[in-house]
């Protein structure tokens, strides 16, 4: 894992606010000891969950989105470190692995313009480079018997998550995506809008369910493609559930799980599905935070839930006084997933 920047015990101490009479996650979470090979330590660690950050927005830029998703990891880890360690959820179950080193790639994109054909090619090539690193790290985490919780970056990283998991499992996997968009667009060079279609085309993604598509922002061509392969790719729409009330939210959770639960699956969360959350494609209409938390809890409570990925949040795009709130939201989702996954009875 050459492109990993390990999160140290010193890093953890810096973001943990100690208070007398309280125990914070940051006082209990594990890190990789200095001088120890991360892959080797993962295999022997007692932690069940591994936090991994992807501080990039290259895939978002390549998809005409607003840059800023690179800041989600720092915001999230600061919030997670200050969650209370108690009977409901324990920080000692978590190992903070660190973040992907994308410093060089982020410098390379500073002056690239997606409207320029040559720049667009360069952006896609950089996304492909990140794909390889993400898939390798996810493979290593899952191969060590741990469950990855991936934070940050654009939804381009769904590809690396799916590929890495599939390679570790030795077969294609399924995915459930809480998203306003399908991210199943044409294979036109890698970006944040086609991570799932590339994973599907290359055989890493078996079944795919998109939960809560926004009808106004899904093209006819994507809908036509999905219709042809509806035995493997299905969706529901936010409009049909919460606007027209043609479908019931809880029943749709059941239908989606029935579609994917027979194989290992990844849980993908795009924060641009939540109203007024600073993201690459911010929305004013969408599911509530409570519904998102219920979604994560429901799909996390299954032995085939193999990873959680929370992406597209962009704290730096908001007002400075509020940019910790996305990190706090991510903290809720992380602990919701852990609590539900912990409740699975051993088979």
N, C-alpha and C positions, 0 to 999 in steps of 0.2 A: 504493500500500500504506500508507494512512494509519494503519491500526491495527497496524502493525508497530513493535515496539520493537527497533531494530537492536542486534546484539551487537557491541560495539566491541573494538578492539585492547586497550584498557585492561581491559575486562571479561575478556578472554581471559588477560591477564597475571595478573589476580587469582586465577584458578582453576588456573593452571599452576604446578606445583611443580618448579622448576628444580633439576637435579642435575648436577654436573660429570661429563663423560664420557657423558652421555645426551642424546638429543634426543626431546622429547615432542611429541605431536600439537599441543599448544597453542602450540608454537614455530613450527609450520609451517602450521597451518590459516589460511585467509583470512577476513577480515571485510570489511564494507562500509566503505570510507573515509569519513571525516566529510565531510558536505556533498555527497556523491555520491548521486544517485537510485538506490535499490536495484534497480529493474527494469532500468535502463540498465546498471548494473555487472554484473548477472547475465548479460546477453547477451555481454559481452566477457571475463568471467572464464574462466580455464582450468580451474577446478575442475569436476569431474564430478558431485559430490554436494553437496546443499544441506541443512544441518541447520536444522530449523524446530521451535520449541517451542510447545505449546499448554497454558499453565498454568491449566487450569480444571477444575472438577468439577461444573459446573452440570447437564450432561446426566446425570451419575451421580445427583445429588440428585433430579432429575426422574424417576428410575427406581427410587426407594426405596433406592439404594445408599449406601454409606458414603462421605462426602466425604473427599478426601485426594489425589486424582489430580493436583491442581494442583501438587504438589511434585516430580513426576517430572522435569520439565525441568531444574531446578537441580541435582538429584542426578546426572542423566545427563551434563550438559555438564561438570561437575566431574570426572567419571570419564573421559570421552572425551578431555579436554584432557591427561590424564596417561598415556594409552596411548603405548607406545614407537613412534616413527617409525623404521621399518626396512624391510628388503627385502620383508617379508611384507605390509605395509600402510603407506601413506604419508599423513600428515596433510595434505600439500599438495594432495591430491585433494578436500579438503573445504572448503566455504565455510560458515561459521556465519552464517546469515542473521539470526537473532534469534528473538523470541517474539511471539505475538499479545498485544496490549494488551487484557486483559479485566479490568483493575482495577475499572472502573466496574460491570461486570456482576457481578463477585464480591462487591462491596459490596451490590449490590441483592438478592442471594440469602441474605445472612447470616441474616435473620429470616423467611425464607419456609418454609412447612411444606407438604410434598407432599400431606398428608392434607386440606388445605384446597383446595376446588375453585378458588377464585380465585387462590390462590398457585400451584397446579398450572398454570394457564393462563399465569401470568407466567413460570414456569420454562421452559415450552415456547417462549414467545415469545423469551426470551433465548437459548435454544438455536438458534432460527431465525436470530437476529441473528449469532451466532457462525458458523453454517453459511455465511452469505454471505461473511464475511471469510475463512474458511478456503478456500473454493472459489476465491475471487479470488487468494489468494496461491499456492495450488497450481497454478492455471492459469498464473500468471506464471512460476513456476519451470520448469514443463514446457515452456511456450512459448519459454523461453530455451534449450532444449536440455539442461537439467540433470535429474538424478534426485533428487526430494525424499526425505528421510528425516525423517519426522514423529514427534516424541516428546511424549508426555504427553496429558493430558486423558482424557475418557471415550470410549467407543466410539461415541458420537454423532458424533464427528468423521470417522468412515468416510464419512458422507454427503458432507461437503465435499471430502474427498480424491477420492472417486469422481467427483463432479460436476466439480470443477476439472480432473481428468485427462481426462474425457470431452470437456469443452469445448475443451481444448487439442488433443486428438487429432481433434476433429471428428466423433466417433462414440461410441457407448456402449462401455464397457469391461467386463472381467471382474474377479472378485476371488476370492482364496483367503483364508479366515479361520481361523486357528489359535485355537480358542475352545471353552470349555465350554458356551457358549450360542449360539443362532442369531443373536441381534440382528435377527430377522426378524419381529418382533411387529407387531400391528395398528397402523394409522395413527391413533393416538389423540392426536396432539400429539407433538412431537419430544422424544426423550430417548435415553439411551444404548442402549436395547433395540430401537430400530427404525431405525437409520441405514441398514441395507441394504435393508429393505423400502421405505422412502421413496425411496431411490436407484433401486430396481427399478421402483416404481410410476411414477416420473417419467421413466423411459427412459434414465437414465444408466448403469444396471447391466444388462448383458446376461446373463452367466452368473455364477453364484455357487456356490462350494463351501465348506462348513463342515467343517473337519477336527477331529475329536475331540469331537463333541458329548457331553455327559454325559446319559445317558438319564434320570436322576432329576430333571433340571432343565430338561427340554424339554417344553412342554405339548402335549397332544393336538391342540389347535387349530393350533399351528405345524406339527406333523408332517402334519396333514391338508392344510394350505395347500401345503406343499412337495411332497406326493405328487401334487397336481394339476398342478404345473408342473415335474415332475422332468426335463423336457428342458432346463430352464434353471437349476434350483436342485437341488443334490444335497449329500449329507453322508455321513460315516461317524461312528461313535461310538467314544469312548475305550474304553468297556466291551467292544465287540466286538474291539478290537485288543489291548488290554493286559490285560484281565481274563479274557474267555472264550477269547481267542486264536483266534477264528474268522477273523480277518483278519491280514495281515502288514503291519507298519508301512511297510516299504520298498515293498511292492507298492501300498499305498494312496497313497504319494507319487506313484507312476507314474500310477495311475488318476486322481488329482486333477489332475495336470498335463495329462494327455491331454484332460481336460474343458475346461480354460481356456486352453491355450497358443496357440490359433490367433489370439487377439486380445491387445491390450495388457491387462495385468492388474495390480492392486494386491495387495500382500502385507500383510495385516492380522494383527497379533499382539496378543492379549489376554492380559496376564500373569496373569489370574485362572485360566488353564488350568494353571498350574504350582503344585504343592503348596507351602504355607507361604510364598508370596510375598504380602507385604502389598498388598492390592488392595481394590477396592470390593466384591468378592464372593469373598473368600478361600476356597480349597479345601484339603482334606487329601489328596485323591486326584487324580492326574492324570499327565500326561506328565512326563518328567524334563527338566532344563535341557539335557542333551546331546541329547535328541530334538528339542527346540525349535531348538537350534542347527543340527542336521542339516536340519531343515525349512526354516529361513531360507536355508541354503546351497544346498539343492536347488532351491528356487523362485527364488532370486536368480540362478542360473546359466542365464538364458534372456533372449534379446533383448527379449521382450515384457514382462518385469518392469519396471513403470513407476514404482513407488514402494514404500517400506517405511514402515509405520506401527506404532509400538509404544505401546500405551496401557494404561490401567487400573492401572498400578503406582502405589502410594501410600506412598512412603517415610515420610512423617510419621506413618503409623498404627503403625509399628513402634517398637522400642526405639531411642532416640537413638544408642546405640553401634553399631547395625547399619543405620541408615537410608541409609548409603552403598552398601549391597550391591545395591539395586535399580538404582542408577546404574551400578554395575559390570557387572551383568547386561545392561543396555541397551547398554553399551559393547561387550560381546562380540557381541551381535546385530548392532549397526551394522557392526562390522569383518567379521563373517562374511558379511554381505550384500555389502559392498564387495569383499571378496576374491573371492567367487563371481562377482559381476557383472563384475569386471575380467577374469575368465578367459574371457569370451565372445569367440569369434573374430569379427573384423569380417566382415560379410556381403559 
